[in-house]
Amino acid sequence: MSAANLVQNNSPFRLFMEGPAAPRAGSDEEIELFRHLQMQLADQFEHAFPDQLAPKAVVILPSLTLDQEIMQRIDGIVHYEERLLCMLMLLRMPRTQVVYITSIPLDPVVVDYYLHLLPGITGYHARQRLTMLSCFDASPVSLTQKVLDRPRLVQRIRKLIPSGHAAHMTCFNVTPLERTLAVKLGMPIYGCDPDLFDIANKSNGRKLFRAAGLKVPDGFEDLRTEEEIAEALAALRLRHPGLQKAVVKMNEGFSGEGNAVFRYPERMLHTDTTPQQMLKLLPHNLKVIAPDLSITSFLQKFACHGGIVEVFIEGIEKESPSVQCRIDPLGGCDIISTHDQVLGGDSEQVYLGAYFPAQPAYAAELARMCQPLMQAMRQQGVIGRFGVDFISVKNKKGKWEHYAIEINLRKGGTTHPFLMLKFLTEGTYHADTGKFKIKTGQLRHYFSTDNLMDERYRGLTPHDLIEIATDHGLIFNGAAQEGVMFHIIGALSQYGKLGVLCVGKTKEAARRLYERTQHVLLQACGA
């Protein structure tokens, strides 16, 4: 019998992983067990995933296992764990069990808000198959680490998986911590082996782009020291005499928070463009994107993680599209969606929201451009969803030029709104045309953001929000297949912040819904 078969529920092999002899975290034994577990995914994807009546169990772990110092500088970051609540829509399959884990308990009104959208399933039936678990811990530690620190919670999760169910975990990103938890639970993760994570970091991503024939901004990778950053900045200015800005990026980052922008002095002479001069200017001319992260701390983290320096792409007409890709466990490569991202903050480095789909002028072109990249990543063993970010500028001839910027080998800010749209409408994105069609053949567009934020929203509870939304018709209309969905609702009262998905028949209709949502919320606050 193969090891892949031995790890089924209640097998001796699984009991071994649960007991005191479980392999040490990060050991060769644990890595080997994880790879055997991952072999189950192909069979699950082929047989259980497409079967609506197959007995399945999904453990949803929305842990942002990233640099926690940077994460804590994002307002309400613990509530970002609510973004994967869109996956509660899996409960529409009547024999699917879902276990959802969070750092702090979620208000039942938030869970009910999602469950009321389930088609063909009563709320009672869905709740019988849903278990919400909490670590009761809001500390600045990744959720996965919190779960691992609670062996009895791990045991509870194991006991919640019915015997004979095809079980897997889904996570925001997969690191050695998620691998350790998967082995303890005896189930695979629908995501990429963490040993492959570095192939898509900022430095290696640039190499993958070039190998796939994609254009990248002029720059340098595999940097670590301040001296190497200074040498790169000097070299870029010599190559591009009129260059005003360059971007310094850590290999690992989130929503632009691992970036910094270097501004060259306005009247810099050619003789001043030396590595020594750049080194002197670093403390004064380098602006860190993450709020309250000092230049000293940024450079220390850069030295630890490594990173790149590249030209800041300018343009009168400039967009920031992204492409969501998926490599399934059987090796199939699909373009899931395209978006035009909305970036903000200093020098437009912070992700604020997105329009779906991307502009028809280039959506299909970007999908085609990503095909060879997906094939290259598939050959290296990558599975799961990942995003590819671009900067696109219109040249003097009116043609769009696309620069590949980075690969996010994880779920991202455009993952949960698109999943929600798919669940709500059961529509299809057509990568060859760049259009999303529902079953009637009508088009659908949306605007989504995780950053609908206003000080005047503070004090509004989840109950208040649902009441306001209901009173003003800001609820998704299943019959018309358009309307509004809120997320990150738990951050509203303390931070005056929440996320919103506005679905309409056109891009303009989606934007009008968003503006109306802002107006209604401010009106409810007495503004």
C-alpha positions as CSV (number, residue, x, y, z in Angstrom):
1,M,0.0,0.0,0.0
2,S,1.4,3.5,-0.9
3,A,2.1,6.1,1.7
4,A,-0.5,8.3,0.0
5,N,-3.2,5.7,0.9
6,L,-1.9,5.1,4.4
7,V,-2.7,8.7,5.5
8,Q,-6.4,8.3,5.3
9,N,-8.6,9.0,8.3
10,N,-8.1,6.5,11.3
11,S,-5.2,4.7,9.6
12,P,-2.2,3.6,11.8
13,F,0.0,5.9,9.8
14,R,-2.3,8.9,10.7
15,L,-2.4,7.8,14.3
16,F,1.4,7.8,14.3
17,M,1.4,11.5,13.1
18,E,-1.0,12.4,15.9
19,G,0.9,10.8,18.7
20,P,3.9,11.7,20.8
21,A,6.2,10.3,18.1
22,A,5.0,12.9,15.5
23,P,8.0,14.2,13.5
24,R,9.9,17.3,14.6
25,A,8.8,20.5,12.9
26,G,11.0,21.1,9.8
27,S,12.6,17.6,9.9
28,D,13.2,15.6,6.8
29,E,10.6,13.1,8.1
30,E,8.0,15.8,8.3
31,I,8.8,17.1,4.9
32,E,8.5,13.5,3.5
33,L,5.1,12.9,5.2
34,F,3.8,16.2,3.8
35,R,4.8,15.3,0.3
36,H,3.0,12.0,0.6
37,L,-0.1,13.8,1.9
38,Q,0.0,16.2,-1.0
39,M,-0.3,13.1,-3.3
40,Q,-3.9,12.9,-2.2
41,L,-4.8,16.2,-3.9
42,A,-4.8,14.8,-7.5
43,D,-7.4,12.1,-6.6
44,Q,-9.5,14.6,-4.6
45,F,-9.4,17.2,-7.4
46,E,-10.4,14.6,-10.0
47,H,-13.2,12.8,-8.1
48,A,-14.3,14.7,-5.0
49,F,-14.0,18.3,-5.9
50,P,-16.4,18.2,-8.9
51,D,-18.9,15.9,-7.2
52,Q,-21.5,18.1,-5.3
53,L,-22.6,15.1,-3.2
54,A,-19.2,13.7,-2.4
55,P,-18.4,13.7,1.4
56,K,-15.8,16.4,1.8
57,A,-14.2,18.3,4.7
58,V,-12.4,21.6,4.3
59,V,-10.3,23.2,7.1
60,I,-10.1,26.9,6.3
61,L,-7.1,28.6,7.9
62,P,-6.9,32.3,6.9
63,S,-3.5,32.9,8.5
64,L,-1.3,35.6,7.0
65,T,1.9,33.9,7.9
66,L,4.1,36.9,6.8
67,D,6.4,39.3,8.6
68,Q,4.4,40.1,11.7
69,E,6.1,43.4,12.4
70,I,4.9,44.7,9.0
71,M,1.5,43.0,9.3
72,Q,0.8,44.8,12.6
73,R,1.2,48.2,10.9
74,I,-2.0,47.5,8.9
75,D,-5.1,48.7,10.7
76,G,-7.3,45.8,11.9
77,I,-5.1,43.2,10.5
78,V,-6.5,40.4,12.7
79,H,-9.9,41.0,11.0
80,Y,-8.4,40.2,7.6
81,E,-8.9,36.6,8.7
82,E,-12.6,37.2,7.8
83,R,-11.7,37.6,4.1
84,L,-11.9,33.9,3.4
85,L,-15.5,33.7,4.8
86,C,-16.5,33.7,1.2
87,M,-15.5,30.0,1.3
88,L,-18.4,29.3,3.6
89,M,-20.3,29.1,0.3
90,L,-18.8,25.6,0.0
91,L,-21.6,24.6,2.4
92,R,-24.0,24.8,-0.6
93,M,-22.7,21.2,-1.2
94,P,-24.9,19.3,1.2
95,R,-22.3,16.7,2.3
96,T,-19.4,19.1,2.8
97,Q,-18.1,19.9,6.3
98,V,-16.3,23.2,7.0
99,V,-14.0,24.0,9.9
100,Y,-13.1,27.8,10.0
101,I,-10.4,28.9,12.4
102,T,-9.7,32.5,13.6
103,S,-7.6,34.3,16.2
104,I,-10.6,35.8,17.9
105,P,-14.3,34.8,17.9
106,L,-16.5,36.1,15.1
107,D,-19.8,37.7,15.8
108,P,-22.6,35.2,14.8
109,V,-24.3,38.0,12.9
110,V,-21.3,38.0,10.5
111,V,-21.5,34.3,9.9
112,D,-25.2,34.5,9.4
113,Y,-24.7,37.3,6.9
114,Y,-22.8,34.9,4.7
115,L,-24.9,31.8,5.2
116,H,-28.1,33.6,4.1
117,L,-26.7,33.6,0.6
118,L,-26.5,29.9,0.2
119,P,-28.7,28.7,-2.7
120,G,-30.8,25.6,-2.1
121,I,-29.6,25.1,1.4
122,T,-31.4,26.1,4.6
123,G,-29.4,28.0,7.2
124,Y,-30.0,25.2,9.7
125,H,-28.6,22.6,7.4
126,A,-25.5,24.6,6.7
127,R,-24.9,25.4,10.4
128,Q,-25.0,21.7,11.2
129,R,-22.0,21.2,8.9
130,L,-20.0,24.4,10.0
131,T,-17.7,24.6,13.0
132,M,-16.2,28.0,13.9
133,L,-13.1,27.7,16.1
134,S,-11.1,30.4,17.8
135,C,-7.7,30.7,19.5
136,F,-9.0,33.6,21.6
137,D,-5.7,35.3,21.0
138,A,-5.3,38.7,19.3
139,S,-1.6,38.8,19.8
140,P,0.7,39.8,16.8
141,V,1.6,36.1,16.0
142,S,0.5,34.3,12.9
143,L,-2.8,32.3,13.3
144,T,-1.1,29.1,12.3
145,Q,1.4,29.5,15.1
146,K,-1.4,30.1,17.5
147,V,-3.1,26.9,16.5
148,L,0.2,24.9,16.8
149,D,0.7,26.3,20.3
150,R,-2.7,24.8,21.3
151,P,-2.4,21.0,21.0
152,R,-5.9,20.4,22.3
153,L,-7.2,22.7,19.5
154,V,-5.3,20.7,17.0
155,Q,-6.9,17.5,18.4
156,R,-10.4,19.1,18.2
157,I,-9.9,19.9,14.6
158,R,-8.8,16.3,13.9
159,K,-11.9,14.9,15.6
160,L,-14.1,17.2,13.5
161,I,-13.1,15.5,10.3
162,P,-15.6,12.6,9.7
163,S,-14.1,9.3,8.7
164,G,-14.2,8.6,4.9
165,H,-14.4,12.3,4.0
166,A,-11.9,13.7,1.4
167,A,-10.3,16.4,3.6
168,H,-7.9,19.2,2.8
169,M,-6.7,22.5,4.2
170,T,-6.9,25.9,2.4
171,C,-4.8,28.8,3.6
172,F,-3.9,32.3,2.7
173,N,-0.3,31.4,2.2
174,V,1.7,28.2,2.8
175,T,4.9,28.3,4.9
176,P,6.7,25.7,7.0
177,L,4.2,26.4,9.8
178,E,1.2,25.4,7.6
179,R,3.2,22.3,6.5
180,T,3.7,21.3,10.2
181,L,0.0,21.7,10.9
182,A,-1.0,19.8,7.8
183,V,1.1,16.8,9.0
184,K,-0.4,17.0,12.5
185,L,-3.9,17.0,11.0
186,G,-3.0,14.3,8.4
187,M,-4.4,16.2,5.4
188,P,-3.0,17.9,2.4
189,I,-3.0,21.7,1.7
190,Y,-4.4,23.0,-1.6
191,G,-1.5,25.2,-2.1
192,C,2.2,25.3,-3.0
193,D,4.9,23.3,-1.1
194,P,6.7,26.0,1.1
195,D,10.0,24.7,-0.2
196,L,9.1,26.3,-3.5
197,F,8.2,29.7,-2.1
198,D,11.5,31.3,-2.9
199,I,11.2,30.6,-6.6
200,A,8.7,33.4,-6.9
201,N,10.1,36.0,-4.6
202,K,10.9,39.4,-6.0
203,S,14.4,38.5,-7.2
204,N,13.6,35.1,-8.6
205,G,10.3,36.4,-10.0
206,R,12.2,38.7,-12.3
207,K,14.3,35.8,-13.6
208,L,11.1,33.8,-14.2
209,F,9.6,36.7,-16.1
210,R,12.6,37.1,-18.3
211,A,12.7,33.4,-19.0
212,A,9.0,33.5,-20.0
213,G,9.6,36.4,-22.4
214,L,8.0,39.1,-20.3
215,K,9.3,42.6,-20.0
216,V,10.5,43.7,-16.5
217,P,11.5,47.2,-15.3
218,D,15.2,47.8,-15.5
219,G,16.8,46.8,-12.2
220,F,18.9,44.5,-10.1
221,E,18.0,41.5,-8.0
222,D,19.7,39.3,-5.3
223,L,20.7,42.4,-3.2
224,R,21.2,42.5,0.5
225,T,23.4,45.2,1.8
226,E,23.0,49.0,1.8
227,E,26.1,49.2,-0.4
228,E,24.5,46.9,-3.0
229,I,21.3,49.1,-2.9
230,A,23.4,52.2,-3.4
231,E,25.4,50.6,-6.3
232,A,22.1,49.6,-8.0
233,L,20.6,53.1,-7.5
234,A,23.7,54.7,-9.0
235,A,23.8,52.3,-12.0
236,L,20.1,52.9,-12.8
237,R,20.6,56.7,-12.8
238,L,23.5,56.4,-15.1
239,R,21.5,54.3,-17.5
240,H,18.4,56.6,-17.3
241,P,19.8,60.2,-16.8
242,G,16.3,61.6,-16.2
243,L,15.2,59.0,-13.7
244,Q,13.4,60.5,-10.8
245,K,12.4,57.5,-8.7
246,A,13.4,53.9,-8.1
247,V,11.7,51.2,-6.0
248,V,13.5,49.2,-3.3
249,K,11.6,46.0,-2.6
250,M,12.2,43.2,-0.1
251,N,11.9,39.7,-1.5
252,E,9.0,39.1,0.8
253,G,6.2,41.7,1.1
254,F,2.5,42.2,1.4
255,S,0.3,44.9,-0.3
256,G,3.3,47.0,-1.0
257,E,4.3,47.2,2.7
258,G,7.7,45.6,2.0
259,N,8.6,48.5,-0.5
260,A,10.4,51.8,-0.2
261,V,10.7,54.5,-2.9
262,F,14.0,56.4,-3.5
263,R,13.8,59.9,-4.9
264,Y,16.8,61.2,-6.8
265,P,17.6,64.9,-6.0
266,E,16.1,67.1,-8.6
267,R,19.3,68.8,-9.7
268,M,21.6,65.8,-9.4
269,L,24.7,66.2,-11.7
270,H,26.2,63.3,-13.6
271,T,29.3,63.5,-11.3
272,D,27.1,63.1,-8.2
273,T,25.8,59.7,-9.4
274,T,28.2,57.5,-7.6
275,P,27.5,54.6,-5.1
276,Q,29.1,56.6,-2.4
277,Q,26.8,59.5,-3.0
278,M,23.7,57.2,-3.1
279,L,24.8,55.7,0.2
280,K,24.8,59.1,1.8
281,L,21.4,59.9,0.4
282,L,19.7,56.7,1.5
283,P,18.7,57.9,5.0
284,H,17.2,61.1,3.6
285,N,15.8,60.1,0.2
286,L,14.4,56.7,0.9
287,K,10.7,56.7,1.9
288,V,9.4,53.5,3.5
289,I,5.8,52.5,2.5
290,A,4.9,50.7,5.7
291,P,3.7,53.3,8.3
292,D,5.9,53.8,11.3
293,L,8.6,51.4,10.0
294,S,11.9,53.3,10.2
295,I,14.5,53.2,7.5
296,T,16.9,51.4,9.8
297,S,14.4,48.7,10.4
298,F,13.5,48.5,6.7
299,L,17.2,48.1,5.8
300,Q,17.7,45.5,8.5
301,K,14.8,43.4,7.2
302,F,16.1,43.9,3.6
303,A,19.4,42.5,4.7
304,C,17.6,39.5,6.2
305,H,15.2,38.8,3.3
306,G,17.2,40.2,0.4
307,G,15.5,42.1,-2.4
308,I,15.6,44.1,-5.6
309,V,16.0,47.7,-6.9
310,E,14.2,48.6,-10.1
311,V,13.1,51.7,-12.0
312,F,9.9,53.3,-11.0
313,I,7.7,53.1,-14.1
314,E,6.2,56.4,-15.0
315,G,3.4,57.2,-17.5
316,I,0.6,59.6,-18.3
317,E,-1.8,56.8,-18.8
318,K,-0.8,54.1,-16.3
319,E,-2.6,51.1,-14.9
320,S,-1.7,48.3,-12.4
321,P,-3.4,45.1,-13.7
322,S,-3.0,41.7,-12.2
323,V,-3.7,38.2,-13.4
324,Q,-4.9,35.4,-11.1
325,C,-3.6,32.0,-12.2
326,R,-4.2,28.5,-11.0
327,I,-2.2,25.3,-11.4
328,D,-4.4,22.4,-10.3
329,P,-3.2,19.2,-8.8
330,L,-3.5,17.4,-12.1
331,G,-1.2,19.9,-13.8
332,G,-3.9,22.0,-15.5
333,C,-3.1,25.7,-16.0
334,D,-5.9,28.2,-16.0
335,I,-6.3,32.0,-16.0
336,I,-8.8,32.6,-13.2
337,S,-9.3,36.4,-13.6
338,T,-7.8,39.8,-14.5
339,H,-8.1,43.0,-12.4
340,D,-7.1,46.6,-12.7
341,Q,-5.7,47.3,-9.2
342,V,-6.2,50.6,-7.5
343,L,-3.0,51.7,-5.7
344,G,-2.5,54.5,-3.3
345,G,-0.3,55.9,-0.6
346,D,3.0,57.6,-1.3
347,S,4.1,56.8,-4.9
348,E,1.1,54.5,-5.3
349,Q,2.7,51.4,-3.8
350,V,-0.2,50.2,-1.5
351,Y,-3.0,48.0,-2.7
352,L,-6.4,49.7,-2.1
353,G,-8.8,47.8,-4.3
354,A,-9.5,46.6,-7.8
355,Y,-11.9,46.6,-10.7
356,F,-12.9,43.4,-12.4
357,P,-12.3,42.5,-15.1
358,A,-9.3,44.4,-16.4
359,Q,-9.7,46.7,-19.3
360,P,-10.8,45.0,-22.5
361,A,-7.9,46.7,-24.3
362,Y,-5.4,44.3,-22.7
363,A,-7.2,41.7,-20.4
364,A,-6.9,38.9,-23.0
365,E,-3.4,39.9,-23.9
366,L,-2.2,39.7,-20.3
367,A,-3.8,36.2,-20.0
368,R,-1.9,35.0,-23.1
369,M,1.4,36.5,-21.7
370,C,1.0,34.5,-18.5
371,Q,0.6,31.2,-20.2
372,P,4.4,30.4,-20.6
373,L,5.0,31.6,-17.0
374,M,2.4,29.2,-15.7
375,Q,4.0,26.3,-17.7
376,A,7.4,27.1,-16.3
377,M,6.0,27.2,-12.7
378,R,4.1,24.0,-13.2
379,Q,7.3,22.3,-14.3
380,Q,8.9,23.4,-11.0
381,G,6.0,21.7,-9.0
382,V,3.9,24.8,-8.2
383,I,0.2,24.1,-7.5
384,G,-2.6,26.4,-6.3
385,R,-3.6,30.0,-6.9
386,F,-1.1,32.8,-7.4
387,G,-1.2,36.3,-8.8
388,V,1.0,38.2,-11.3
389,D,1.2,41.9,-11.0
390,F,2.0,44.3,-13.9
391,I,2.5,48.0,-14.5
392,S,1.0,49.0,-17.9
393,V,1.6,52.3,-19.6
394,K,0.4,53.6,-22.9
395,N,3.2,54.7,-25.2
396,K,3.2,57.5,-27.8
397,K,1.7,55.3,-30.4
398,G,-1.3,54.5,-28.2
399,K,-0.2,50.9,-27.5
400,W,-0.1,49.5,-24.0
401,E,3.3,48.2,-22.8
402,H,3.2,45.8,-19.9
403,Y,6.0,45.3,-17.3
404,A,5.8,42.3,-15.1
405,I,6.4,43.4,-11.5
406,E,5.9,40.5,-9.1
407,I,4.5,37.0,-8.4
408,N,2.4,36.5,-5.3
409,L,2.6,32.7,-4.6
410,R,-0.5,32.8,-2.4
411,K,-4.0,34.2,-2.2
412,G,-4.2,37.9,-2.5
413,G,-6.4,41.0,-2.3
414,T,-8.2,40.0,-5.5
415,T,-8.8,36.3,-4.5
416,H,-11.7,36.7,-2.1
417,P,-13.9,39.1,-4.1
418,F,-13.6,36.9,-7.2
419,L,-14.4,33.8,-5.2
420,M,-17.4,35.5,-3.8
421,L,-18.6,36.6,-7.3
422,K,-18.2,33.0,-8.5
423,F,-20.1,31.6,-5.6
424,L,-22.9,34.1,-5.9
425,T,-23.5,34.0,-9.6
426,E,-22.0,30.7,-10.7
427,G,-20.7,32.6,-13.7
428,T,-17.5,32.0,-15.8
429,Y,-14.6,34.2,-16.6
430,H,-13.5,33.9,-20.3
431,A,-9.8,34.6,-20.4
432,D,-9.8,34.7,-24.2
433,T,-12.2,37.7,-24.3
434,G,-11.6,39.1,-20.8
435,K,-15.3,39.0,-20.0
436,F,-17.2,37.4,-17.1
437,K,-20.6,36.0,-18.0
438,I,-23.4,34.7,-15.7
439,K,-25.7,31.9,-16.8
440,T,-28.0,34.2,-18.7
441,G,-25.1,35.4,-20.8
442,Q,-25.1,38.8,-19.2
443,L,-21.8,40.5,-18.2
444,R,-20.9,41.3,-14.6
445,H,-18.3,43.7,-13.3
446,Y,-17.3,44.7,-9.8
447,F,-15.3,47.1,-7.7
448,S,-13.8,45.7,-4.5
449,T,-11.7,47.1,-1.7
450,D,-10.4,46.1,1.8
451,N,-10.0,49.8,2.7
452,L,-13.3,51.5,2.9
453,M,-12.3,53.6,5.9
454,D,-13.6,56.7,7.7
455,E,-13.1,57.8,11.2
456,R,-16.8,58.5,11.4
457,Y,-17.6,54.8,10.9
458,R,-16.0,54.0,14.3
459,G,-18.5,52.6,16.8
460,L,-20.7,51.0,14.2
461,T,-21.1,47.3,15.2
462,P,-21.7,44.4,12.8
463,H,-25.4,44.5,13.9
464,D,-25.5,48.1,13.0
465,L,-24.0,47.5,9.6
466,I,-26.4,44.7,8.6
467,E,-29.3,46.8,9.8
468,I,-28.2,49.8,7.7
469,A,-27.5,47.6,4.7
470,T,-30.9,46.0,4.9
471,D,-32.7,49.3,5.3
472,H,-31.1,50.8,2.3
473,G,-31.0,47.8,-0.1
474,L,-27.3,47.3,0.2
475,I,-27.7,43.5,0.2
476,F,-26.7,41.3,-2.8
477,N,-29.8,40.5,-4.8
478,G,-29.6,36.9,-5.9
479,A,-32.4,37.3,-8.5
480,A,-30.8,40.3,-10.2
481,Q,-27.3,39.0,-9.5
482,E,-26.0,42.4,-8.5
483,G,-25.5,44.3,-5.3
484,V,-23.2,44.7,-2.3
485,M,-21.3,42.3,-0.1
486,F,-19.3,43.4,3.0
487,H,-16.3,41.8,4.4
488,I,-13.7,42.5,7.2
489,I,-16.8,43.6,9.1
490,G,-15.2,43.0,12.5
491,A,-12.8,45.9,11.9
492,L,-15.6,48.4,11.6
493,S,-16.3,49.4,15.2
494,Q,-12.7,49.8,16.4
495,Y,-11.0,51.0,13.2
496,G,-13.8,52.5,11.1
497,K,-12.7,50.2,8.3
498,L,-14.3,47.4,6.3
499,G,-14.2,45.7,2.9
500,V,-16.8,45.8,0.2
501,L,-17.6,44.1,-3.0
502,C,-20.0,46.0,-5.4
503,V,-21.3,43.9,-8.3
504,G,-23.0,45.5,-11.3
505,K,-23.8,45.0,-15.0
506,T,-21.1,47.5,-16.0
507,K,-17.9,48.9,-14.4
508,E,-19.7,52.3,-14.0
509,A,-22.7,50.6,-12.3
510,A,-20.3,48.8,-9.9
511,R,-18.6,52.2,-9.1
512,R,-22.0,53.9,-8.5
513,L,-22.9,51.2,-6.0
514,Y,-19.7,51.8,-4.2
515,E,-20.3,55.5,-4.0
516,R,-23.8,55.0,-2.8
517,T,-22.5,52.6,-0.1
518,Q,-20.1,55.3,1.1
519,H,-23.0,57.9,1.1
520,V,-25.3,55.6,3.0
521,L,-22.8,54.8,5.7
522,L,-21.9,58.4,6.2
523,Q,-25.5,59.4,6.4
524,A,-26.1,56.7,9.0
525,C,-23.3,58.2,11.0
526,G,-24.9,61.6,10.9
527,A,-22.4,63.0,8.5
